[in-house]
Amino acid sequence: MAVTLLAAVEQAGGSTCYSRLTNDWFCWQYVEDRQAELVDATLEHLGLTLVSVLLGLVIAFPLALTARRYPRLESTVLGVSTGIYTIPSLALFPLLLPFTGLSATTVVIGLALYALTVLVRSMLDGLRSVPDDVRESATGLGYGATKRLFRIELPLALPVIMAGLRVATVSTVALTTVGSLVAYGGLGNLIKNGVNTDFHAQLLAASVLCVILAVLFDVVLVGAQRLLTPWTRGVTT
């Protein structure tokens, strides 16, 4: 599509900063002309990232609880979740294709599995950071295991968990671009097309938007952590 647009501009005799004659890196005219395409790609990237991280949280939570409850399984849980991250996306996505096909589901599952490396460990570390005397006090007040977990342990573990969530989310923003392998990469599709066609303006615009998304996600999560853990405000480490 990028090649078609460049050719049309040249045939019309137009001179733009993203024509083949100039092919500038910095070209605001490209952003204006392709605004709809950039917005669509950004929204797709945003959606893939959010769903992947949420799925990662859903999977990581019971794994972390299992590792804490059964110490003998801890090394296995951490080893598997870490080992998945060592599988290249070029190998992982094709392994999922027979089950999910060329769809966004393939990307979401792959990214969620990658996120487990950070999420499982941060949840486990967060739960273990809760002092034993706090757990004993909660038990003495009549808290059952489930109520103690959600009312006492998780809130106290939240700062550590949120730190891991920030890392996992920002890394997922970057990894989402790899979804272009199956045509569901959000901004990664534009980056791939920009590389293949040597389209500088498109490549730079999509890359900058990826960075902006990562920064915005991090800022939002920091704000959420401050709201959810007001007792940590003003605490210096």
Secondary structure per residue as TSV (DSSP state, phi and psi in degrees):
chain	resnum	aa	ss	phi	psi
A	1	M	-	360.0	-38.1
A	2	A	H	-64.2	-41.6
A	3	V	H	-63.5	-42.2
A	4	T	H	-60.1	-43.2
A	5	L	H	-65.4	-43.4
A	6	L	H	-61.8	-42.6
A	7	A	H	-63.8	-39.7
A	8	A	H	-64.5	-39.2
A	9	V	H	-63.7	-43.5
A	10	E	H	-67.1	-40.7
A	11	Q	H	-66.1	-31.5
A	12	A	T	-78.8	-5.2
A	13	G	T	80.3	10.6
A	14	G	-	-78.0	157.8
A	15	S	-	-126.5	110.4
A	16	T	-	-125.9	165.3
A	17	C	T	-74.5	-4.8
A	18	Y	T	-120.7	22.3
A	19	S	S	-79.1	167.8
A	20	R	T	-66.8	-22.6
A	21	L	T	-73.6	-32.8
A	22	T	T	-108.5	-54.3
A	23	N	-	50.5	52.8
A	24	D	-	-71.0	154.7
A	25	W	S	-76.4	-46.2
A	26	F	-	-96.2	110.9
A	27	C	-	-147.8	97.9
A	28	W	H	-68.6	-27.4
A	29	Q	H	-61.6	-36.4
A	30	Y	H	-62.1	-43.5
A	31	V	H	-61.3	-40.8
A	32	E	H	-69.1	-43.1
A	33	D	H	-70.3	-33.3
A	34	R	T	-111.4	28.7
A	35	Q	H	-57.6	-45.5
A	36	A	H	-61.5	-42.5
A	37	E	H	-65.2	-41.1
A	38	L	H	-66.0	-40.5
A	39	V	H	-65.0	-45.1
A	40	D	H	-60.6	-44.1
A	41	A	H	-66.0	-38.7
A	42	T	H	-66.1	-43.2
A	43	L	H	-64.3	-39.5
A	44	E	H	-64.1	-42.4
A	45	H	H	-62.0	-43.7
A	46	L	H	-61.6	-46.6
A	47	G	H	-63.6	-45.0
A	48	L	H	-60.9	-41.3
A	49	T	H	-65.5	-47.9
A	50	L	H	-61.5	-48.7
A	51	V	H	-64.3	-39.7
A	52	S	H	-64.7	-44.9
A	53	V	H	-66.7	-41.6
A	54	L	H	-62.1	-42.7
A	55	L	H	-64.2	-39.2
A	56	G	H	-60.7	-40.2
A	57	L	H	-64.3	-42.7
A	58	V	H	-62.1	-37.8
A	59	I	H	-78.5	-39.6
A	60	A	H	-69.5	-34.6
A	61	F	H	-59.6	-54.7
A	62	P	H	-65.1	-30.4
A	63	L	H	-65.7	-41.7
A	64	A	H	-65.9	-40.5
A	65	L	H	-64.0	-40.3
A	66	T	H	-63.9	-43.5
A	67	A	H	-64.4	-35.4
A	68	R	H	-74.5	-39.4
A	69	R	H	-73.6	-35.2
A	70	Y	-	-120.9	89.2
A	71	P	H	-54.4	-28.7
A	72	R	H	-67.6	-23.8
A	73	L	H	-91.9	-6.8
A	74	E	H	-58.9	-49.0
A	75	S	H	-62.5	-34.6
A	76	T	H	-68.6	-46.9
A	77	V	H	-61.5	-48.0
A	78	L	H	-68.1	-36.8
A	79	G	H	-65.5	-43.0
A	80	V	H	-68.1	-45.8
A	81	S	H	-64.5	-35.2
A	82	T	H	-76.0	-37.5
A	83	G	H	-64.0	-34.1
A	84	I	H	-60.0	-36.0
A	85	Y	H	-66.4	-22.9
A	86	T	T	-80.4	-10.1
A	87	I	S	-77.8	121.2
A	88	P	-	-61.3	145.9
A	89	S	H	-61.0	-30.1
A	90	L	H	-63.5	-21.7
A	91	A	H	-99.6	-38.1
A	92	L	H	-67.1	-47.7
A	93	F	H	-61.1	-45.3
A	94	P	H	-60.7	-30.6
A	95	L	H	-66.5	-28.4
A	96	L	H	-86.3	-21.9
A	97	L	H	-55.9	-40.1
A	98	P	H	-61.4	-22.4
A	99	F	H	-100.3	-34.5
A	100	T	H	-115.5	-14.9
A	101	G	-	71.0	-172.8
A	102	L	S	-79.9	82.5
A	103	S	S	-144.1	169.7
A	104	A	H	-64.7	-26.1
A	105	T	H	-59.8	-37.7
A	106	T	H	-59.5	-45.3
A	107	V	H	-66.6	-45.7
A	108	V	H	-60.5	-46.8
A	109	I	H	-64.0	-44.1
A	110	G	H	-61.2	-45.0
A	111	L	H	-68.5	-37.5
A	112	A	H	-62.8	-40.6
A	113	L	H	-64.9	-39.7
A	114	Y	H	-63.4	-37.0
A	115	A	H	-67.7	-21.8
A	116	L	H	-59.8	-30.1
A	117	T	H	-54.1	-45.8
A	118	V	H	-86.5	-42.6
A	119	L	H	-65.8	-45.4
A	120	V	H	-61.9	-46.2
A	121	R	H	-66.1	-41.9
A	122	S	H	-67.6	-37.8
A	123	M	H	-65.7	-43.5
A	124	L	H	-63.9	-44.9
A	125	D	H	-64.4	-38.9
A	126	G	H	-64.5	-45.0
A	127	L	H	-65.2	-35.3
A	128	R	H	-75.8	-16.0
A	129	S	T	-77.8	-12.0
A	130	V	S	-71.8	123.7
A	131	P	-	-59.4	144.6
A	132	D	H	-63.3	-35.2
A	133	D	H	-67.6	-27.4
A	134	V	H	-68.7	-43.1
A	135	R	H	-62.3	-43.4
A	136	E	H	-64.4	-39.3
A	137	S	H	-64.6	-41.6
A	138	A	H	-64.1	-40.2
A	139	T	H	-64.8	-39.9
A	140	G	H	-65.1	-26.5
A	141	L	T	-84.1	1.0
A	142	G	T	98.6	10.3
A	143	Y	-	-74.4	129.0
A	144	G	-	-77.6	175.3
A	145	A	H	-60.3	-44.4
A	146	T	H	-69.1	-46.3
A	147	K	H	-64.1	-39.2
A	148	R	H	-64.2	-38.7
A	149	L	I	-61.9	-49.6
A	150	F	I	-83.4	-26.9
A	151	R	I	-92.6	-30.3
A	152	I	I	-115.9	-57.7
A	153	E	I	-69.5	-49.5
A	154	L	H	-61.7	-44.8
A	155	P	H	-58.5	-40.3
A	156	L	H	-72.5	-28.2
A	157	A	H	-84.1	-9.8
A	158	L	H	-57.3	-41.5
A	159	P	H	-57.0	-42.3
A	160	V	H	-70.0	-41.5
A	161	I	H	-63.8	-41.9
A	162	M	H	-65.5	-34.9
A	163	A	H	-62.2	-43.2
A	164	G	H	-67.5	-37.4
A	165	L	H	-63.6	-37.2
A	166	R	H	-62.9	-45.0
A	167	V	H	-64.3	-44.6
A	168	A	H	-63.7	-39.4
A	169	T	H	-68.7	-46.5
A	170	V	H	-63.2	-40.6
A	171	S	H	-67.7	-32.5
A	172	T	H	-68.5	-35.6
A	173	V	H	-56.7	-42.9
A	174	A	H	-70.5	-43.0
A	175	L	H	-70.0	-23.7
A	176	T	G	-58.9	-30.1
A	177	T	G	-60.7	-25.8
A	178	V	G	-68.5	-17.5
A	179	G	G	-61.2	-12.1
A	180	S	G	-62.2	-17.4
A	181	L	G	-60.4	-30.9
A	182	V	G	-116.9	22.2
A	183	A	T	70.3	15.8
A	184	Y	-	-129.8	71.7
A	185	G	-	-122.6	9.5
A	186	G	T	60.3	-123.3
A	187	L	H	-65.5	-20.3
A	188	G	H	-62.9	-30.9
A	189	N	H	-63.0	-41.5
A	190	L	H	-69.8	-38.0
A	191	I	H	-64.3	-44.9
A	192	K	H	-61.2	-44.3
A	193	N	H	-64.5	-38.8
A	194	G	H	-64.2	-37.2
A	195	V	H	-69.3	-45.0
A	196	N	H	-65.3	-33.0
A	197	T	H	-104.6	2.5
A	198	D	T	56.6	41.9
A	199	F	-	-94.7	94.4
A	200	H	H	-61.3	-48.0
A	201	A	H	-61.3	-42.5
A	202	Q	H	-67.3	-42.7
A	203	L	H	-61.5	-45.6
A	204	L	H	-69.8	-43.6
A	205	A	H	-61.0	-45.7
A	206	A	H	-66.1	-38.8
A	207	S	H	-65.8	-42.6
A	208	V	H	-63.2	-40.9
A	209	L	H	-63.8	-35.9
A	210	C	H	-61.5	-44.2
A	211	V	H	-63.3	-43.3
A	212	I	H	-61.6	-42.4
A	213	L	H	-60.7	-43.6
A	214	A	H	-62.3	-43.4
A	215	V	H	-64.7	-43.6
A	216	L	H	-62.7	-43.8
A	217	F	H	-58.6	-44.1
A	218	D	H	-64.9	-42.7
A	219	V	H	-63.0	-44.2
A	220	V	H	-61.8	-43.1
A	221	L	H	-67.9	-36.5
A	222	V	H	-63.4	-43.4
A	223	G	H	-63.1	-41.2
A	224	A	H	-64.4	-38.9
A	225	Q	H	-64.6	-40.3
A	226	R	H	-65.2	-36.2
A	227	L	H	-72.1	-38.1
A	228	L	H	-82.4	-21.2
A	229	T	-	-128.1	67.1
A	230	P	G	-62.8	-23.4
A	231	W	G	-71.4	-12.7
A	232	T	G	-92.2	-6.0
A	233	R	T	-66.7	135.3
A	234	G	T	83.8	-4.5
A	235	V	-	-82.3	127.3
A	236	T	-	-106.4	146.0
A	237	T	-	-118.2	360.0
